[in-house]
Amino acid sequence: MNKGDLVTKIAKDADITKGQAEAAFNSLVGGISASLKKGQKVTIVGFGTFAVAKRKARTGRNPQTGAPIKIGARKVPKFTPGSELKKAVK
């Protein structure tokens, strides 16, 4: 399922136009992204939690040459599924 499929499903389920559904979807994704940029967690009860994780600097290897390279520390988005989502997938 991709963004277009999700927008179509939202439009059908909520009985709204695809344009309105896409605006709602973009607002949801934008809100989550903005909160993560600020370092805040976003929790959707039953679905899961979006958070920012910190990765330490480390040494990796160039796959072509095998030479060691330095990979800098950075922040990455992380998703932890909620209990209802886990049950639905099981």
Buried (B, 14 or more C-beta within 10 A) or exposed (E): EEEEEEBBEBBEEEEBEEEEBBEBBEEEEEEBEEBBEEEEEBEEEEBBBBBBEEEEEEEEEEEEEEEEEEEEEEEEEEEEBBEEBEEEEE
